[in-house]
Amino acid sequence: MVAVAWVGVITVLFMLPQVSPVTWETFNYAPIAVLVVLGFATTWWLASARHWFLPPDHERTIAREAARAGAPEAVDP
């Protein structure tokens, strides 16, 4: 928990302006780079990756786990 909090704090600190006043020459482009990466990752997840990762109670996950255990497939009540 401490490590996650520290990453959040230091990420914000690295994105703050380094000089004042902020001009186009002194602008910190880190926030824009972070937004581009987050936008790409979100688009990729929405388009493709969300179909790969299934919740534990999904029927395909239950069937896969049953096959691994050598047990018969679970039947809905």
N, CA and C atoms as a LAMMPS dump frame, in Angstrom:
ITEM: TIMESTEP
0
ITEM: NUMBER OF ATOMS
231
ITEM: BOX BOUNDS ff ff ff
-5.0000000000000000e+02 5.0000000000000000e+02
-5.0000000000000000e+02 5.0000000000000000e+02
-5.0000000000000000e+02 5.0000000000000000e+02
ITEM: ATOMS id mol type element x y z
1 1 1 N 0.832 -1.196 0
2 1 2 C 0 0 0
3 1 3 C 0.869 1.25 0
4 2 1 N 1.944 1.19 0.765
5 2 2 C 2.844 2.345 0.84
6 2 3 C 3.489 2.589 -0.521
7 3 1 N 3.906 1.521 -1.188
8 3 2 C 4.548 1.659 -2.497
9 3 3 C 3.584 2.249 -3.524
10 4 1 N 2.341 1.798 -3.513
11 4 2 C 1.35 2.321 -4.457
12 4 3 C 1.093 3.8 -4.179
13 5 1 N 0.967 4.162 -2.914
14 5 2 C 0.768 5.569 -2.561
15 5 3 C 1.964 6.414 -2.98
16 6 1 N 3.167 5.878 -2.772
17 6 2 C 4.371 6.62 -3.143
18 6 3 C 4.435 6.841 -4.651
19 7 1 N 4.097 5.838 -5.432
20 7 2 C 4.098 5.994 -6.891
21 7 3 C 3.096 7.071 -7.302
22 8 1 N 1.93 7.097 -6.673
23 8 2 C 0.949 8.136 -6.978
24 8 3 C 1.463 9.525 -6.648
25 9 1 N 2.09 9.679 -5.487
26 9 2 C 2.618 10.988 -5.079
27 9 3 C 3.744 11.431 -5.999
28 10 1 N 4.696 10.552 -6.261
29 10 2 C 5.855 10.945 -7.057
30 10 3 C 5.466 11.202 -8.507
31 11 1 N 4.429 10.506 -9.003
32 11 2 C 3.952 10.768 -10.359
33 11 3 C 3.413 12.19 -10.468
34 12 1 N 2.645 12.609 -9.487
35 12 2 C 2.12 13.981 -9.488
36 12 3 C 3.273 14.981 -9.378
37 13 1 N 4.238 14.716 -8.518
38 13 2 C 5.359 15.637 -8.362
39 13 3 C 6.173 15.777 -9.639
40 14 1 N 6.368 14.693 -10.355
41 14 2 C 7.136 14.763 -11.603
42 14 3 C 6.389 15.513 -12.701
43 15 1 N 5.091 15.642 -12.58
44 15 2 C 4.319 16.335 -13.607
45 15 3 C 4.125 17.824 -13.316
46 16 1 N 4.56 18.28 -12.161
47 16 2 C 4.422 19.7 -11.839
48 16 3 C 5.369 20.531 -12.693
49 17 1 N 5.007 21.793 -12.946
50 17 2 C 5.914 22.666 -13.695
51 17 3 C 7.22 22.862 -12.924
52 18 1 N 8.318 22.956 -13.669
53 18 2 C 9.618 23.095 -13.024
54 18 3 C 10.026 24.545 -12.83
55 19 1 N 9.447 25.449 -13.608
56 19 2 C 9.747 26.88 -13.476
57 19 3 C 8.448 27.661 -13.558
58 20 1 N 8.51 28.869 -13.098
59 20 2 C 7.353 29.745 -13.166
60 20 3 C 7.807 31.071 -13.733
61 21 1 N 7.112 31.704 -14.597
62 21 2 C 5.848 31.316 -15.227
63 21 3 C 6.068 30.242 -16.289
64 22 1 N 5.012 29.513 -16.547
65 22 2 C 5.073 28.448 -17.542
66 22 3 C 4.862 29.053 -18.929
67 23 1 N 5.798 28.771 -19.815
68 23 2 C 5.683 29.177 -21.217
69 23 3 C 5.804 27.92 -22.07
70 24 1 N 5.681 28.076 -23.389
71 24 2 C 5.828 26.916 -24.271
72 24 3 C 7.229 26.34 -24.2
73 25 1 N 8.196 27.164 -23.892
74 25 2 C 9.585 26.683 -23.798
75 25 3 C 9.853 25.952 -22.483
76 26 1 N 9.121 26.281 -21.434
77 26 2 C 9.349 25.664 -20.123
78 26 3 C 8.246 24.686 -19.735
79 27 1 N 7.335 24.437 -20.663
80 27 2 C 6.203 23.555 -20.369
81 27 3 C 6.696 22.125 -20.145
82 28 1 N 6.144 21.464 -19.123
83 28 2 C 6.481 20.08 -18.819
84 28 3 C 5.515 19.184 -19.586
85 29 1 N 6.026 18.418 -20.529
86 29 2 C 5.18 17.588 -21.379
87 29 3 C 4.875 16.219 -20.787
88 30 1 N 5.301 15.938 -19.581
89 30 2 C 5.042 14.645 -18.941
90 30 3 C 3.542 14.351 -18.809
91 31 1 N 2.705 15.316 -18.404
92 31 2 C 1.27 15.003 -18.312
93 31 3 C 0.673 14.6 -19.656
94 32 1 N 1.124 15.233 -20.73
95 32 2 C 0.613 14.883 -22.054
96 32 3 C 1.052 13.469 -22.423
97 33 1 N 2.303 13.131 -22.141
98 33 2 C 2.801 11.785 -22.435
99 33 3 C 2.034 10.742 -21.636
100 34 1 N 1.751 11.02 -20.377
101 34 2 C 0.99 10.077 -19.546
102 34 3 C -0.426 9.906 -20.096
103 35 1 N -1.06 10.994 -20.501
104 35 2 C -2.409 10.904 -21.067
105 35 3 C -2.423 10.113 -22.372
106 36 1 N -1.4 10.284 -23.206
107 36 2 C -1.324 9.532 -24.458
108 36 3 C -1.197 8.033 -24.161
109 37 1 N -0.324 7.677 -23.225
110 37 2 C -0.147 6.264 -22.883
111 37 3 C -1.421 5.689 -22.271
112 38 1 N -2.051 6.411 -21.36
113 38 2 C -3.302 5.939 -20.761
114 38 3 C -4.412 5.823 -21.805
115 39 1 N -4.476 6.764 -22.722
116 39 2 C -5.469 6.706 -23.794
117 39 3 C -5.257 5.497 -24.694
118 40 1 N -3.993 5.236 -25.061
119 40 2 C -3.684 4.068 -25.878
120 40 3 C -4.039 2.78 -25.141
121 41 1 N -3.661 2.688 -23.868
122 41 2 C -3.929 1.481 -23.087
123 41 3 C -5.431 1.26 -22.921
124 42 1 N -6.182 2.318 -22.674
125 42 2 C -7.629 2.202 -22.521
126 42 3 C -8.288 1.762 -23.827
127 43 1 N -7.856 2.364 -24.934
128 43 2 C -8.41 1.985 -26.237
129 43 3 C -8.107 0.529 -26.549
130 44 1 N -6.881 0.1 -26.296
131 44 2 C -6.49 -1.287 -26.561
132 44 3 C -7.299 -2.244 -25.683
133 45 1 N -7.482 -1.88 -24.414
134 45 2 C -8.248 -2.75 -23.522
135 45 3 C -9.697 -2.849 -23.985
136 46 1 N -10.308 -1.712 -24.337
137 46 2 C -11.705 -1.724 -24.768
138 46 3 C -11.883 -2.487 -26.076
139 47 1 N -10.916 -2.392 -26.98
140 47 2 C -11.036 -3.033 -28.286
141 47 3 C -10.731 -4.527 -28.24
142 48 1 N -9.831 -4.95 -27.361
143 48 2 C -9.375 -6.323 -27.461
144 48 3 C -9.208 -7.029 -26.121
145 49 1 N -8.418 -6.491 -25.237
146 49 2 C -7.965 -7.212 -24.045
147 49 3 C -9.091 -7.561 -23.079
148 50 1 N -10.15 -6.804 -23.052
149 50 2 C -11.224 -7.118 -22.088
150 50 3 C -11.905 -8.44 -22.406
151 51 1 N -11.725 -8.934 -23.628
152 51 2 C -12.315 -10.217 -24.002
153 51 3 C -11.424 -11.392 -23.6
154 52 1 N -10.182 -11.134 -23.261
155 52 2 C -9.24 -12.192 -22.886
156 52 3 C -9.364 -12.574 -21.426
157 53 1 N -9.61 -11.589 -20.568
158 53 2 C -9.596 -11.8 -19.134
159 53 3 C -11.028 -11.928 -18.629
160 54 1 N -11.354 -13.09 -18.126
161 54 2 C -12.721 -13.369 -17.701
162 54 3 C -12.79 -13.421 -16.18
163 55 1 N -13.919 -13.029 -15.598
164 55 2 C -14.075 -13.102 -14.147
165 55 3 C -14.124 -14.556 -13.679
166 56 1 N -13.848 -14.808 -12.407
167 56 2 C -13.834 -16.18 -11.891
168 56 3 C -15.161 -16.91 -12.021
169 57 1 N -16.281 -16.203 -12.044
170 57 2 C -17.576 -16.877 -12.118
171 57 3 C -18.087 -17.033 -13.552
172 58 1 N -17.27 -16.718 -14.552
173 58 2 C -17.664 -16.867 -15.952
174 58 3 C -17.675 -18.355 -16.314
175 59 1 N -18.607 -18.763 -17.168
176 59 2 C -18.763 -20.191 -17.49
177 59 3 C -17.513 -20.791 -18.125
178 60 1 N -16.809 -20.037 -18.95
179 60 2 C -15.586 -20.584 -19.558
180 60 3 C -14.485 -20.748 -18.529
181 61 1 N -14.415 -19.851 -17.551
182 61 2 C -13.421 -19.977 -16.491
183 61 3 C -13.721 -21.204 -15.632
184 62 1 N -14.979 -21.411 -15.291
185 62 2 C -15.375 -22.565 -14.484
186 62 3 C -15.078 -23.859 -15.229
187 63 1 N -15.387 -23.89 -16.53
188 63 2 C -15.12 -25.088 -17.327
189 63 3 C -13.625 -25.363 -17.423
190 64 1 N -12.833 -24.322 -17.591
191 64 2 C -11.382 -24.501 -17.681
192 64 3 C -10.818 -25.03 -16.373
193 65 1 N -11.262 -24.5 -15.255
194 65 2 C -10.781 -24.955 -13.95
195 65 3 C -11.229 -26.387 -13.669
196 66 1 N -12.445 -26.74 -14.076
197 66 2 C -12.925 -28.102 -13.886
198 66 3 C -12.109 -29.08 -14.72
199 67 1 N -11.764 -28.696 -15.935
200 67 2 C -10.953 -29.563 -16.79
201 67 3 C -9.558 -29.741 -16.209
202 68 1 N -9.009 -28.706 -15.623
203 68 2 C -7.68 -28.8 -15.003
204 68 3 C -7.696 -29.742 -13.81
205 69 1 N -8.777 -29.725 -13.065
206 69 2 C -8.865 -30.544 -11.866
207 69 3 C -9.277 -31.976 -12.191
208 70 1 N -9.681 -32.227 -13.438
209 70 2 C -10.122 -33.561 -13.813
210 70 3 C -11.529 -33.88 -13.336
211 71 1 N -12.206 -32.864 -12.868
212 71 2 C -13.562 -33.063 -12.368
213 71 3 C -14.561 -32.835 -13.506
214 72 1 N -15.757 -33.379 -13.363
215 72 2 C -16.787 -33.097 -14.39
216 72 3 C -17.16 -31.623 -14.348
217 73 1 N -17.649 -31.128 -15.477
218 73 2 C -18.01 -29.717 -15.566
219 73 3 C -19.144 -29.378 -14.607
220 74 1 N -19.098 -28.166 -14.1
221 74 2 C -20.144 -27.695 -13.185
222 74 3 C -21.449 -27.533 -13.941
223 75 1 N -22.554 -27.887 -13.281
224 75 2 C -23.86 -27.787 -13.889
225 75 3 C -24.63 -26.694 -13.154
226 76 1 N -25.283 -25.829 -13.9
227 76 2 C -26.078 -24.776 -13.276
228 76 3 C -27.253 -25.413 -12.544
229 77 1 N -27.574 -24.897 -11.368
230 77 2 C -28.707 -25.47 -10.592
231 77 3 C -30.038 -25.171 -11.196
